[in-house]
Amino acid sequence: MPVPPAPVDPALDVPCCPPLTSAELTAEEAVQAASMFRALGDPVRLRLMSKVAAAEGGEACVCDLLDVGVSQPTVSHHLKKLREAGLLTSRKQGTWVYYSIAPAALTSMAAILEIPR
C-alpha cells in the first residue's frame, strides 16, 4: 500500500533569501542561508538528501536511509540536522518516520546562488 505524501505547509513554500546578486542579505537571511548550506556540507547529509529527493513519490522511510555507511543513530542525528536547517520535513506513521524535501528548500538555495545572464 503506497504511503500518502506528507502534507505541504504553504508557509514553507517561500524562498528564504533573495539572490546574492539582487541585494545584500540581511543578517537574518544570511544566518538562515548559512544554516541550509552548512547542513549540506557533510557528505553523509548530502547523500541522505539525495536519497530522499530521489525516492519514489518524493518521500523516504528512515528504514530505507540506513545504507549510507554510518550507524543508525548517526543517520538519525544527520536527519535531525537536515530538519533543523529547514531542508527536510518528516512525519511519523506507526513506528516509522518518513522524510521528504521541504517545499521550496532546494529552489530557495538555488535562488540564492542565481547569477543573472
Rosetta constraint file for C-alpha pairs under 8 A:
AtomPair CA 5 CA 57 HARMONIC 7.14 0.50
AtomPair CA 5 CA 58 HARMONIC 7.75 0.50
AtomPair CA 5 CA 59 HARMONIC 6.83 0.50
AtomPair CA 6 CA 59 HARMONIC 7.70 0.50
AtomPair CA 6 CA 90 HARMONIC 7.49 0.50
AtomPair CA 6 CA 91 HARMONIC 6.77 0.50
AtomPair CA 6 CA 100 HARMONIC 7.26 0.50
AtomPair CA 8 CA 12 HARMONIC 7.85 0.50
AtomPair CA 8 CA 103 HARMONIC 7.01 0.50
AtomPair CA 9 CA 13 HARMONIC 7.13 0.50
AtomPair CA 9 CA 103 HARMONIC 7.83 0.50
AtomPair CA 10 CA 14 HARMONIC 7.84 0.50
AtomPair CA 12 CA 102 HARMONIC 7.24 0.50
AtomPair CA 12 CA 103 HARMONIC 5.95 0.50
AtomPair CA 12 CA 104 HARMONIC 6.96 0.50
AtomPair CA 13 CA 103 HARMONIC 5.16 0.50
AtomPair CA 13 CA 104 HARMONIC 5.04 0.50
AtomPair CA 13 CA 105 HARMONIC 7.91 0.50
AtomPair CA 14 CA 104 HARMONIC 6.39 0.50
AtomPair CA 14 CA 108 HARMONIC 7.67 0.50
AtomPair CA 15 CA 104 HARMONIC 6.23 0.50
AtomPair CA 15 CA 105 HARMONIC 7.23 0.50
AtomPair CA 15 CA 107 HARMONIC 7.14 0.50
AtomPair CA 15 CA 108 HARMONIC 4.46 0.50
AtomPair CA 15 CA 109 HARMONIC 7.92 0.50
AtomPair CA 15 CA 111 HARMONIC 7.74 0.50
AtomPair CA 16 CA 29 HARMONIC 6.67 0.50
AtomPair CA 16 CA 32 HARMONIC 7.12 0.50
AtomPair CA 16 CA 33 HARMONIC 7.13 0.50
AtomPair CA 16 CA 108 HARMONIC 6.02 0.50
AtomPair CA 17 CA 25 HARMONIC 7.12 0.50
AtomPair CA 17 CA 29 HARMONIC 5.67 0.50
AtomPair CA 17 CA 30 HARMONIC 7.95 0.50
AtomPair CA 17 CA 33 HARMONIC 7.17 0.50
AtomPair CA 17 CA 108 HARMONIC 6.97 0.50
AtomPair CA 17 CA 111 HARMONIC 7.77 0.50
AtomPair CA 17 CA 112 HARMONIC 6.25 0.50
AtomPair CA 18 CA 22 HARMONIC 6.58 0.50
AtomPair CA 18 CA 23 HARMONIC 6.82 0.50
AtomPair CA 18 CA 25 HARMONIC 7.22 0.50
AtomPair CA 18 CA 111 HARMONIC 6.85 0.50
AtomPair CA 18 CA 112 HARMONIC 5.76 0.50
AtomPair CA 19 CA 23 HARMONIC 7.01 0.50
AtomPair CA 19 CA 111 HARMONIC 5.36 0.50
AtomPair CA 19 CA 112 HARMONIC 3.92 0.50
AtomPair CA 19 CA 113 HARMONIC 5.91 0.50
AtomPair CA 19 CA 114 HARMONIC 5.69 0.50
AtomPair CA 19 CA 115 HARMONIC 7.70 0.50
AtomPair CA 20 CA 24 HARMONIC 6.46 0.50
AtomPair CA 20 CA 25 HARMONIC 6.99 0.50
AtomPair CA 20 CA 112 HARMONIC 5.54 0.50
AtomPair CA 20 CA 113 HARMONIC 6.29 0.50
AtomPair CA 20 CA 114 HARMONIC 7.31 0.50
AtomPair CA 21 CA 114 HARMONIC 7.48 0.50
AtomPair CA 21 CA 115 HARMONIC 6.61 0.50
AtomPair CA 21 CA 116 HARMONIC 7.62 0.50
AtomPair CA 25 CA 29 HARMONIC 5.66 0.50
AtomPair CA 25 CA 30 HARMONIC 5.79 0.50
AtomPair CA 26 CA 30 HARMONIC 6.13 0.50
AtomPair CA 27 CA 31 HARMONIC 6.26 0.50
AtomPair CA 28 CA 32 HARMONIC 6.29 0.50
AtomPair CA 29 CA 33 HARMONIC 6.06 0.50
AtomPair CA 30 CA 34 HARMONIC 5.89 0.50
AtomPair CA 31 CA 35 HARMONIC 6.15 0.50
AtomPair CA 32 CA 36 HARMONIC 6.57 0.50
AtomPair CA 32 CA 85 HARMONIC 7.78 0.50
AtomPair CA 33 CA 37 HARMONIC 6.31 0.50
AtomPair CA 33 CA 109 HARMONIC 7.35 0.50
AtomPair CA 34 CA 38 HARMONIC 5.76 0.50
AtomPair CA 35 CA 39 HARMONIC 6.13 0.50
AtomPair CA 35 CA 85 HARMONIC 5.55 0.50
AtomPair CA 36 CA 40 HARMONIC 6.72 0.50
AtomPair CA 36 CA 82 HARMONIC 7.86 0.50
AtomPair CA 36 CA 85 HARMONIC 5.13 0.50
AtomPair CA 36 CA 86 HARMONIC 6.93 0.50
AtomPair CA 36 CA 87 HARMONIC 6.79 0.50
AtomPair CA 36 CA 109 HARMONIC 7.69 0.50
AtomPair CA 37 CA 41 HARMONIC 6.39 0.50
AtomPair CA 37 CA 109 HARMONIC 7.82 0.50
AtomPair CA 38 CA 42 HARMONIC 7.73 0.50
AtomPair CA 39 CA 45 HARMONIC 6.95 0.50
AtomPair CA 39 CA 81 HARMONIC 6.55 0.50
AtomPair CA 39 CA 82 HARMONIC 5.92 0.50
AtomPair CA 39 CA 85 HARMONIC 6.48 0.50
AtomPair CA 40 CA 45 HARMONIC 5.83 0.50
AtomPair CA 40 CA 46 HARMONIC 5.27 0.50
AtomPair CA 40 CA 82 HARMONIC 7.85 0.50
AtomPair CA 41 CA 45 HARMONIC 7.52 0.50
AtomPair CA 41 CA 46 HARMONIC 7.21 0.50
AtomPair CA 42 CA 46 HARMONIC 6.21 0.50
AtomPair CA 43 CA 47 HARMONIC 6.17 0.50
AtomPair CA 44 CA 48 HARMONIC 6.18 0.50
AtomPair CA 44 CA 68 HARMONIC 6.66 0.50
AtomPair CA 44 CA 78 HARMONIC 7.49 0.50
AtomPair CA 45 CA 49 HARMONIC 6.13 0.50
AtomPair CA 45 CA 78 HARMONIC 5.89 0.50
AtomPair CA 45 CA 79 HARMONIC 7.26 0.50
AtomPair CA 45 CA 82 HARMONIC 7.21 0.50
AtomPair CA 46 CA 50 HARMONIC 6.18 0.50
AtomPair CA 47 CA 51 HARMONIC 6.12 0.50
AtomPair CA 47 CA 68 HARMONIC 7.14 0.50
AtomPair CA 48 CA 52 HARMONIC 6.19 0.50
AtomPair CA 48 CA 65 HARMONIC 6.73 0.50
AtomPair CA 48 CA 68 HARMONIC 7.51 0.50
AtomPair CA 48 CA 79 HARMONIC 7.57 0.50
AtomPair CA 49 CA 53 HARMONIC 6.02 0.50
AtomPair CA 49 CA 88 HARMONIC 7.97 0.50
AtomPair CA 49 CA 101 HARMONIC 7.48 0.50
AtomPair CA 50 CA 54 HARMONIC 5.99 0.50
AtomPair CA 51 CA 55 HARMONIC 5.98 0.50
AtomPair CA 51 CA 60 HARMONIC 7.62 0.50
AtomPair CA 51 CA 65 HARMONIC 7.10 0.50
AtomPair CA 52 CA 58 HARMONIC 6.46 0.50
AtomPair CA 52 CA 59 HARMONIC 5.92 0.50
AtomPair CA 52 CA 60 HARMONIC 5.36 0.50
AtomPair CA 52 CA 65 HARMONIC 7.99 0.50
AtomPair CA 52 CA 99 HARMONIC 6.70 0.50
AtomPair CA 52 CA 100 HARMONIC 5.97 0.50
AtomPair CA 52 CA 101 HARMONIC 6.81 0.50
AtomPair CA 53 CA 58 HARMONIC 5.62 0.50
AtomPair CA 53 CA 59 HARMONIC 7.29 0.50
AtomPair CA 53 CA 100 HARMONIC 7.02 0.50
AtomPair CA 53 CA 101 HARMONIC 6.25 0.50
AtomPair CA 54 CA 58 HARMONIC 6.50 0.50
AtomPair CA 55 CA 59 HARMONIC 5.68 0.50
AtomPair CA 55 CA 60 HARMONIC 5.71 0.50
AtomPair CA 56 CA 60 HARMONIC 7.61 0.50
AtomPair CA 58 CA 100 HARMONIC 5.92 0.50
AtomPair CA 58 CA 101 HARMONIC 7.28 0.50
AtomPair CA 59 CA 98 HARMONIC 6.38 0.50
AtomPair CA 59 CA 99 HARMONIC 5.45 0.50
AtomPair CA 59 CA 100 HARMONIC 4.55 0.50
AtomPair CA 59 CA 101 HARMONIC 7.64 0.50
AtomPair CA 60 CA 64 HARMONIC 6.48 0.50
AtomPair CA 60 CA 65 HARMONIC 7.35 0.50
AtomPair CA 60 CA 98 HARMONIC 5.39 0.50
AtomPair CA 60 CA 99 HARMONIC 5.28 0.50
AtomPair CA 60 CA 100 HARMONIC 6.55 0.50
AtomPair CA 61 CA 65 HARMONIC 6.92 0.50
AtomPair CA 61 CA 96 HARMONIC 6.68 0.50
AtomPair CA 61 CA 97 HARMONIC 5.86 0.50
AtomPair CA 61 CA 98 HARMONIC 4.30 0.50
AtomPair CA 61 CA 99 HARMONIC 6.31 0.50
AtomPair CA 62 CA 66 HARMONIC 6.91 0.50
AtomPair CA 62 CA 96 HARMONIC 6.72 0.50
AtomPair CA 62 CA 97 HARMONIC 5.71 0.50
AtomPair CA 62 CA 98 HARMONIC 6.00 0.50
AtomPair CA 62 CA 99 HARMONIC 7.13 0.50
AtomPair CA 63 CA 96 HARMONIC 7.39 0.50
AtomPair CA 65 CA 75 HARMONIC 7.63 0.50
AtomPair CA 66 CA 70 HARMONIC 7.59 0.50
AtomPair CA 66 CA 71 HARMONIC 7.45 0.50
AtomPair CA 66 CA 72 HARMONIC 6.14 0.50
AtomPair CA 66 CA 75 HARMONIC 6.62 0.50
AtomPair CA 68 CA 75 HARMONIC 7.96 0.50
AtomPair CA 70 CA 74 HARMONIC 6.14 0.50
AtomPair CA 70 CA 75 HARMONIC 6.61 0.50
AtomPair CA 71 CA 75 HARMONIC 6.33 0.50
AtomPair CA 72 CA 76 HARMONIC 6.25 0.50
AtomPair CA 73 CA 77 HARMONIC 6.23 0.50
AtomPair CA 74 CA 78 HARMONIC 6.25 0.50
AtomPair CA 75 CA 79 HARMONIC 6.14 0.50
AtomPair CA 76 CA 80 HARMONIC 6.13 0.50
AtomPair CA 77 CA 81 HARMONIC 6.39 0.50
AtomPair CA 78 CA 82 HARMONIC 6.31 0.50
AtomPair CA 79 CA 83 HARMONIC 6.21 0.50
AtomPair CA 79 CA 88 HARMONIC 7.80 0.50
AtomPair CA 80 CA 84 HARMONIC 6.10 0.50
AtomPair CA 81 CA 85 HARMONIC 6.21 0.50
AtomPair CA 82 CA 86 HARMONIC 6.50 0.50
AtomPair CA 82 CA 87 HARMONIC 5.41 0.50
AtomPair CA 82 CA 88 HARMONIC 5.76 0.50
AtomPair CA 83 CA 87 HARMONIC 5.65 0.50
AtomPair CA 83 CA 88 HARMONIC 4.65 0.50
AtomPair CA 83 CA 89 HARMONIC 5.98 0.50
AtomPair CA 83 CA 90 HARMONIC 7.69 0.50
AtomPair CA 86 CA 102 HARMONIC 6.59 0.50
AtomPair CA 86 CA 105 HARMONIC 7.03 0.50
AtomPair CA 87 CA 101 HARMONIC 5.97 0.50
AtomPair CA 87 CA 102 HARMONIC 5.18 0.50
AtomPair CA 87 CA 105 HARMONIC 5.49 0.50
AtomPair CA 87 CA 106 HARMONIC 7.63 0.50
AtomPair CA 88 CA 99 HARMONIC 6.41 0.50
AtomPair CA 88 CA 100 HARMONIC 5.57 0.50
AtomPair CA 88 CA 101 HARMONIC 4.57 0.50
AtomPair CA 88 CA 102 HARMONIC 4.68 0.50
AtomPair CA 89 CA 99 HARMONIC 5.68 0.50
AtomPair CA 89 CA 100 HARMONIC 5.41 0.50
AtomPair CA 89 CA 101 HARMONIC 6.19 0.50
AtomPair CA 89 CA 102 HARMONIC 5.30 0.50
AtomPair CA 90 CA 97 HARMONIC 6.50 0.50
AtomPair CA 90 CA 98 HARMONIC 5.45 0.50
AtomPair CA 90 CA 99 HARMONIC 4.45 0.50
AtomPair CA 90 CA 100 HARMONIC 6.40 0.50
AtomPair CA 91 CA 97 HARMONIC 5.61 0.50
AtomPair CA 91 CA 98 HARMONIC 5.38 0.50
AtomPair CA 91 CA 99 HARMONIC 6.74 0.50
AtomPair CA 92 CA 96 HARMONIC 5.82 0.50
AtomPair CA 92 CA 97 HARMONIC 4.35 0.50
AtomPair CA 92 CA 98 HARMONIC 6.21 0.50
AtomPair CA 93 CA 97 HARMONIC 6.15 0.50
AtomPair CA 93 CA 98 HARMONIC 7.41 0.50
AtomPair CA 101 CA 105 HARMONIC 7.06 0.50
AtomPair CA 104 CA 108 HARMONIC 5.65 0.50
AtomPair CA 105 CA 109 HARMONIC 6.32 0.50
AtomPair CA 106 CA 110 HARMONIC 6.08 0.50
AtomPair CA 107 CA 111 HARMONIC 6.00 0.50
AtomPair CA 108 CA 112 HARMONIC 6.35 0.50
AtomPair CA 109 CA 113 HARMONIC 6.76 0.50
AtomPair CA 110 CA 114 HARMONIC 6.16 0.50
